[in-house]
Every structure is written in C-alpha cells, then in structure tokens.
Amino acid sequence: MNKKKMSFKGEAQQALSRGEWKKALEYFQIHCAQEPGDLRSRVKVAELLERLGQKKEAVQIYQEVAEAYAQDGFLLQAISINKMILRIDPSSKDVNHRLAQLYAEKTREMKPLHPFPHIPLFSELNAEELQSLLSDIQSKTFLTGSLICREGEGGNSLFVISRGEVAITKQTPGGNEVWVRNLRDGDFFGEFGFFIDQKRHATVKAMTECEILEISRNELNEMTRVHPRLNEALQNLFKERIFDNFLALSPLFSSLTSKERGEVIKRFHLRKVPGETILFKGGDPPASLYMVRSGGVEIFTQNRHGKKVLLALLESGNFFGEVGLLFDKPRMANARTLRPTELLEMTKEDFKACLLQYPNLQTKLKDISLKRLHLMKELLSQEAIQKAKEAMV
C-alpha cells in the first residue's frame, strides 16, 4: 500500500517535470487525499491550481496549509505561504493577523510544556508586533543554481530560508572561491551586512529550489518607531548572531566558553556616537572598555613636538580602552570617532566584575596590553618618527 501511495507522488512529479500540469494535479490530489499531512505536496496542489487559473481554490488550500504550518510551529513556512496568498489576492489582509495571533497563542500554549522552537527575532515578538513585521517581509523564490547574493555587493537586508538549501562561499586573498557551509530551513544569512556595514561578506547560491524571506533593515528602522520593542528584539538578534562571533574571535575573549561569552555580552550596552567625536583624551580617568560595532575609531597621541602620532585605526570587532582599566591609570592616548560609530561599552565596574568572574581574562589582558604599550613606545620614539617622515618624502 505504501508503494502505491508513493507511486502517485512519483507520477505527479514526473508529470510536473514534463509540464503536464493537469495530470500532475490529479496525481498530487490523490496522494494528498491519502497523505493529508504531506503539506509540501498540498502546496504543489495549490501551485498547480493557480497555474491552471483556479485561484480561489488555490487560495483556500494555501490558507489551510499556512494554518497547519503555524499550528505545528513552522512559522517561516507559514509566512512564505501567506505571501503566496497575498500575491494572488492582495485583499486578504487578515491572513497576517490570523498567522500572528495563531503563532502567539501556540507559543503561550507550548511554553509550560517544553520550549517552543526558537526563531531569532520572530519568537520575541507579541502578536501585534509580529503582524507589523510580517507585512514588510518579502518572499522570493530561487531556482536551483540561482545566485542569491554575491560577496562584495552592497546589501542591508537579512535573509531567512523558509524552504530549501543554500551554499555559502567566500573568496580567498588569491581569488579562489572556497565553500564555507550549507544552510537549510530556518537558517539566517546576510546578518553582517544587515547589522554592520551594508555589504555582502559571502556569496550565496541556491542548491535546491528555495523560498527565501527577505527583511530590509530600512523597513525595520521605520517599524521600530511604531513598535519600539522591535529594536530590543533586533539587539538580541545582533548579540546572538554577531557579537558572540566578535568575542569568539577576539584575542581577549576567545578563551571563554559560549555560555561564558553570553554572560559577558550582557554587560555591554550600545552607544551611538557622531563622527569626529572625542571619546576620551590622554590623562582622563579610565571609565569604560569599548568594542567597535560599526563605524571607525582612531587612537592617537602627540609627540614631544606636539605632532599627532597615529597609533591605531579600529573598525568592527576591535576593542580598546582596556589598558587604563587594567592598570587603573589615566588614559595614555586619545580616542576619536572617524565617522558615525556604534560602540559596545562596558563600564569600569562591569569590567572588574568580569575579571573577578573569569580570572584567565586578566592574564590574557595583561599580555595584550603590554604588547600595545610596547608598540606605543616604538611609535613615539624619535627614530620611528624620523623614519616615518622619510617614508612620506
């Protein structure tokens, strides 16, 4: 009997590959009558009905499938189906409201029993906030082998895979393309450009036919004016997707476990600073440790002749301000933003608490700080300044 059931689906797929839509529809309908839980096949039925001009019937099946996906906790797939409904019938504005309400109810229902599947950004929103977000999400279909985005291009949107599989590749310094990983249903990509510099840092291609949800940062910024708590959800997503990677790759925090990094992250808060702003001057008392989220910071001092000596140019992921905190001495250099910059700041009190909680950080920090102090002395030496002048001639 199972063989016969499978054969109807196989016959449907073969008919579909030949472009025989009516025959494919007939076989898919027989299969779905026997296997009503096969939601992807029911989506195929709706797609074929739409192709054959039976749009009202297609919308009805799409609605049933979207609700089934949401009931089972598959919000991304439900969102994708809702976008199909709105494409056919733009007047069906209540579908997003129904989906948001259903998902919120399902989340409350499941939490006392066991954790509901966590979907970054979506899971933290209430029904009203989720409905607002759903209205601005774009759903796109990519065929197998299609290019979704290319490394080096501009882009400030976040992508979520609702169905399918993609491959992530990057260019080596020598110009070769290397495979990084494959991502599947529920995975995010494009987050670095979304949160940091509005650039694509990898090339993404569809390995299978994919349904991709695209969330624009510009649209989200507008939405946060109406729903300020969306900004909190975005910051949580940033900490989960980007900030943890910053700490994992940082020479200071790389020795911490993922759980420990999560505790350290809680001690940082976001600070937005205009361009060409002095953060601190040499001689100031140390008050905070900083990490650059986006933008740029220059660290500089002056030699005995009053000329500026550049010590470092810092961008996303770099931390600074630790030397004064560690040795409890006044700032030895100046820090200034080069352009509008977002900083992650940890106060002196939280910094000391981290050192007490994780003693190995203090050893790491001393090594890094001593190297920086040694470099500063070299740069300030008269000989180094003279060589720099000669190099500029």
VMD Tcl script that draws the C-alpha trace (Angstrom):
set ca {
  {0.00 0.00 0.00}
  {2.88 2.38 0.83}
  {4.36 1.63 -2.58}
  {1.10 2.67 -4.25}
  {0.91 5.85 -2.20}
  {4.45 6.77 -3.12}
  {3.79 5.98 -6.76}
  {1.08 8.65 -7.02}
  {3.53 11.29 -5.77}
  {6.21 9.97 -8.12}
  {3.82 10.05 -11.06}
  {2.86 13.62 -10.11}
  {6.49 14.75 -10.03}
  {7.20 13.13 -13.40}
  {4.16 14.77 -14.95}
  {5.23 18.10 -13.45}
  {8.71 17.79 -14.96}
  {7.10 17.24 -18.36}
  {4.90 20.30 -17.95}
  {1.70 18.23 -17.80}
  {0.04 20.34 -15.15}
  {-3.45 18.82 -15.19}
  {-2.09 15.30 -14.90}
  {0.32 16.35 -12.15}
  {-2.56 17.99 -10.27}
  {-4.67 14.84 -10.49}
  {-1.89 12.64 -9.09}
  {-0.98 15.13 -6.33}
  {-4.65 15.33 -5.28}
  {-4.88 11.53 -4.99}
  {-1.65 11.46 -2.99}
  {-2.80 14.25 -0.65}
  {-6.14 12.51 -0.04}
  {-4.14 9.54 1.23}
  {-1.44 11.58 2.98}
  {-3.09 14.84 4.20}
  {-0.10 15.53 6.47}
  {2.23 15.97 3.47}
  {2.00 19.77 3.48}
  {4.57 20.29 0.73}
  {2.51 18.19 -1.66}
  {-0.58 20.21 -0.72}
  {1.40 23.34 -1.60}
  {2.08 21.77 -5.01}
  {-1.66 21.24 -5.45}
  {-2.27 24.92 -4.72}
  {0.53 25.98 -7.09}
  {-0.94 23.89 -9.90}
  {-4.45 25.19 -9.29}
  {-3.03 28.72 -9.51}
  {-1.27 27.91 -12.80}
  {-4.49 26.49 -14.17}
  {-6.40 29.66 -13.29}
  {-8.32 28.24 -10.33}
  {-7.14 30.96 -7.98}
  {-9.98 30.82 -5.46}
  {-9.39 27.09 -4.90}
  {-5.62 27.71 -4.68}
  {-6.05 30.38 -2.00}
  {-8.27 28.08 0.07}
  {-5.61 25.33 0.09}
  {-2.80 27.83 0.79}
  {-4.76 29.10 3.80}
  {-5.24 25.57 5.15}
  {-1.55 24.79 4.72}
  {-0.41 28.08 6.31}
  {-2.57 27.41 9.35}
  {-1.28 23.83 9.60}
  {2.32 25.05 9.45}
  {1.68 27.66 12.14}
  {-0.11 25.11 14.36}
  {2.95 22.85 14.11}
  {5.31 25.73 14.94}
  {6.75 26.17 11.42}
  {6.32 29.94 11.31}
  {8.75 30.60 8.44}
  {6.94 28.21 6.12}
  {3.60 29.74 7.18}
  {4.89 33.24 6.38}
  {6.04 32.09 2.94}
  {2.61 30.58 2.19}
  {0.88 33.76 3.35}
  {2.97 35.77 0.89}
  {1.70 33.49 -1.89}
  {-1.88 34.16 -0.78}
  {-1.32 37.93 -0.85}
  {0.26 37.69 -4.28}
  {-2.90 36.04 -5.64}
  {-5.37 38.06 -3.58}
  {-3.94 41.33 -2.18}
  {-7.26 41.98 -0.43}
  {-6.62 39.09 2.01}
  {-5.08 41.46 4.55}
  {-6.32 39.45 7.51}
  {-4.01 36.49 6.81}
  {-1.05 38.12 8.57}
  {-3.23 39.00 11.55}
  {-4.51 35.43 11.79}
  {-1.00 33.99 11.49}
  {0.48 36.32 14.12}
  {-2.40 35.60 16.50}
  {-2.17 31.85 15.97}
  {1.61 31.78 16.46}
  {1.41 33.88 19.64}
  {-1.30 31.59 21.04}
  {0.69 28.49 20.13}
  {3.81 29.90 21.78}
  {1.95 30.57 25.06}
  {0.36 27.13 24.89}
  {3.66 25.30 24.39}
  {5.91 27.17 26.87}
  {4.62 25.48 30.04}
  {5.21 22.05 28.46}
  {8.55 22.48 26.71}
  {10.44 25.29 24.92}
  {8.78 26.41 21.71}
  {11.14 26.30 18.70}
  {13.23 29.48 18.90}
  {13.25 31.61 15.76}
  {15.55 34.63 16.12}
  {13.66 37.94 16.00}
  {10.20 36.37 15.47}
  {9.94 34.43 18.72}
  {10.43 37.52 20.88}
  {7.51 39.49 19.43}
  {3.88 39.65 20.51}
  {1.02 39.21 18.03}
  {0.74 42.93 17.14}
  {4.49 43.36 16.64}
  {4.73 40.16 14.62}
  {1.83 41.21 12.39}
  {3.56 44.53 11.69}
  {6.78 42.72 10.80}
  {5.05 40.19 8.53}
  {3.54 42.94 6.38}
  {7.01 44.15 5.33}
  {8.74 40.81 4.75}
  {9.33 39.92 1.12}
  {9.14 36.30 -0.04}
  {11.27 35.29 -3.04}
  {11.67 32.01 -4.93}
  {15.08 30.97 -6.28}
  {15.57 28.05 -8.66}
  {18.35 25.51 -8.20}
  {21.72 27.09 -9.06}
  {20.44 30.68 -8.81}
  {22.65 33.37 -7.29}
  {21.01 34.94 -4.23}
  {23.75 37.45 -3.36}
  {27.41 37.97 -4.25}
  {30.33 38.79 -1.97}
  {31.33 42.46 -2.14}
  {27.92 43.73 -3.27}
  {26.01 46.27 -1.22}
  {23.13 44.99 0.87}
  {21.46 45.68 4.20}
  {18.72 43.05 4.29}
  {18.55 39.87 6.33}
  {17.57 36.59 4.66}
  {15.73 33.66 6.23}
  {15.36 30.29 4.50}
  {11.78 29.12 4.77}
  {12.34 26.17 2.41}
  {15.36 24.74 0.62}
  {19.13 24.68 0.91}
  {21.82 27.23 0.01}
  {25.63 27.11 -0.20}
  {27.83 29.82 1.35}
  {31.20 30.50 -0.35}
  {33.93 33.12 0.11}
  {36.84 34.43 -1.95}
  {40.37 33.75 -0.70}
  {43.03 36.51 -0.99}
  {44.31 34.61 -4.03}
  {40.94 34.89 -5.77}
  {39.78 31.29 -5.28}
  {36.25 30.51 -4.18}
  {36.05 28.25 -1.12}
  {33.00 26.54 0.35}
  {32.12 27.63 3.89}
  {28.90 25.79 4.78}
  {25.38 24.90 3.63}
  {22.30 26.37 5.29}
  {18.78 24.93 5.39}
  {15.21 25.64 6.55}
  {15.14 28.18 9.40}
  {18.72 29.41 8.95}
  {19.64 33.11 8.60}
  {22.28 34.73 6.41}
  {23.30 38.27 5.45}
  {23.41 39.36 9.10}
  {26.83 41.04 8.97}
  {25.78 43.49 6.27}
  {22.39 43.90 7.96}
  {23.90 44.96 11.29}
  {27.37 46.29 10.47}
  {28.48 47.69 7.12}
  {25.74 47.13 4.47}
  {27.99 44.84 2.41}
  {27.73 41.17 1.48}
  {30.55 39.17 3.04}
  {29.89 35.92 1.19}
  {28.33 34.55 -1.99}
  {25.12 32.56 -1.56}
  {23.70 30.17 -4.18}
  {20.55 28.03 -4.15}
  {21.41 24.32 -4.02}
  {17.73 23.40 -4.38}
  {14.63 25.39 -5.22}
  {14.35 27.82 -2.31}
  {11.80 30.06 -0.68}
  {13.67 32.95 0.93}
  {12.21 35.60 3.24}
  {13.96 38.97 2.99}
  {13.80 41.57 5.78}
  {15.00 45.07 4.92}
  {16.90 47.00 7.60}
  {15.44 50.29 6.30}
  {11.89 49.00 6.70}
  {12.66 47.64 10.16}
  {14.01 51.04 11.21}
  {10.67 52.57 10.22}
  {8.78 49.88 12.10}
  {10.72 50.46 15.33}
  {9.19 53.95 15.50}
  {5.75 52.39 15.83}
  {6.89 49.35 17.82}
  {9.95 50.38 19.88}
  {10.30 46.88 21.35}
  {11.30 45.64 17.90}
  {14.60 47.42 18.49}
  {15.14 45.30 21.61}
  {14.47 42.16 19.56}
  {16.95 43.36 16.93}
  {19.62 43.98 19.57}
  {19.09 40.49 20.94}
  {19.46 39.08 17.43}
  {22.67 41.10 16.96}
  {24.11 39.74 20.21}
  {23.19 36.19 19.22}
  {24.42 36.33 15.61}
  {27.25 38.89 15.50}
  {28.53 39.96 18.89}
  {29.17 36.39 20.05}
  {31.30 35.87 16.92}
  {33.23 39.06 17.70}
  {34.02 37.79 21.19}
  {34.83 34.27 19.96}
  {37.43 35.70 17.54}
  {38.75 38.34 19.93}
  {42.21 37.60 21.39}
  {40.85 38.74 24.75}
  {37.60 36.77 24.99}
  {38.34 33.77 22.74}
  {39.26 31.55 25.72}
  {35.72 31.81 27.15}
  {33.08 29.18 26.51}
  {29.92 30.06 24.60}
  {27.97 30.23 27.86}
  {30.60 32.49 29.45}
  {30.60 34.78 26.43}
  {26.83 35.03 26.78}
  {27.29 36.32 30.34}
  {29.93 38.83 29.23}
  {27.68 40.10 26.41}
  {25.03 41.07 28.99}
  {27.48 43.59 30.50}
  {27.88 45.59 27.27}
  {25.44 48.27 26.18}
  {25.09 50.05 22.84}
  {26.26 53.62 22.46}
  {25.78 55.64 19.24}
  {28.38 58.36 18.70}
  {28.51 61.07 15.97}
  {31.54 61.30 13.71}
  {34.65 63.25 14.81}
  {33.74 62.92 18.49}
  {36.45 62.66 21.13}
  {35.70 59.62 23.32}
  {38.49 60.30 25.77}
  {41.77 62.20 26.00}
  {45.16 61.31 27.39}
  {45.08 61.96 31.13}
  {41.37 61.23 31.54}
  {40.42 58.68 34.22}
  {39.52 55.29 32.71}
  {35.78 54.70 32.73}
  {34.94 52.04 30.13}
  {36.09 49.30 27.79}
  {34.84 49.66 24.20}
  {34.30 47.42 21.20}
  {33.55 48.89 17.76}
  {30.27 47.59 16.38}
  {30.24 49.73 13.23}
  {32.00 52.86 12.03}
  {35.61 53.64 12.90}
  {37.80 54.94 15.72}
  {41.34 56.31 15.66}
  {43.70 56.04 18.63}
  {46.38 58.74 18.63}
  {48.68 60.79 20.79}
  {51.20 63.59 20.36}
  {54.96 63.51 20.42}
  {57.03 66.00 22.38}
  {56.89 68.40 19.45}
  {53.09 68.44 19.56}
  {52.65 66.47 16.35}
  {49.93 63.85 16.04}
  {51.09 60.22 16.10}
  {48.50 57.71 14.91}
  {48.60 54.52 16.99}
  {45.72 52.53 15.53}
  {42.68 52.62 13.26}
  {39.92 50.44 14.68}
  {36.87 49.02 12.90}
  {34.19 46.39 13.57}
  {35.23 43.84 16.19}
  {38.20 45.77 17.63}
  {38.25 46.62 21.34}
  {40.10 49.44 23.08}
  {40.33 51.31 26.37}
  {41.49 48.29 28.37}
  {44.98 49.49 29.35}
  {43.84 52.23 31.74}
  {41.21 49.96 33.30}
  {43.63 47.08 33.83}
  {46.39 49.12 35.44}
  {43.98 51.67 36.98}
  {45.91 54.58 35.46}
  {44.83 57.63 33.42}
  {44.33 57.28 29.67}
  {47.63 57.28 27.78}
  {46.18 58.24 24.38}
  {43.20 59.92 22.70}
  {40.29 58.14 21.02}
  {38.14 59.80 18.34}
  {35.40 58.54 16.04}
  {36.15 58.94 12.33}
  {32.50 58.80 11.25}
  {29.15 58.00 12.89}
  {30.00 54.99 15.02}
  {28.20 52.40 17.14}
  {30.16 51.24 20.17}
  {29.55 48.43 22.63}
  {30.56 49.82 26.01}
  {31.36 48.03 29.28}
  {31.69 50.19 32.39}
  {34.66 50.02 34.75}
  {32.53 48.28 37.38}
  {31.33 45.59 34.97}
  {34.86 45.19 33.61}
  {36.23 44.49 37.11}
  {33.36 42.07 37.77}
  {34.29 40.13 34.60}
  {37.93 39.88 35.71}
  {36.83 38.51 39.07}
  {34.42 36.05 37.49}
  {36.88 34.89 34.81}
  {40.45 35.20 36.19}
  {42.06 33.92 32.97}
  {40.88 37.12 31.26}
  {43.28 39.12 33.41}
  {46.30 37.11 32.18}
  {45.20 37.50 28.54}
  {44.55 41.18 29.02}
  {47.96 41.85 30.55}
  {49.72 40.17 27.61}
  {47.72 42.20 25.06}
  {48.12 45.46 26.97}
  {51.89 45.07 27.38}
  {52.25 44.47 23.64}
  {50.22 47.61 22.93}
  {52.30 49.65 25.36}
  {55.48 48.40 23.71}
  {54.14 49.35 20.28}
  {53.19 52.80 21.53}
  {56.71 53.42 22.82}
  {58.18 52.35 19.49}
  {55.89 54.68 17.57}
  {56.73 57.58 19.85}
  {60.48 57.10 19.66}
  {62.32 59.86 17.83}
  {63.86 57.33 15.48}
  {60.49 55.92 14.45}
  {59.11 59.41 13.83}
  {62.11 60.28 11.66}
  {61.69 57.09 9.63}
  {58.02 57.88 9.12}
  {58.94 61.35 7.82}
  {61.46 59.87 5.40}
  {58.92 57.37 4.17}
  {56.49 60.17 3.35}
  {59.01 62.16 1.32}
}
mol new
graphics top color blue
foreach p $ca { graphics top sphere $p radius 0.5 }
foreach p [lrange $ca 0 end-1] q [lrange $ca 1 end] { graphics top cylinder $p $q radius 0.2 }
display resetview
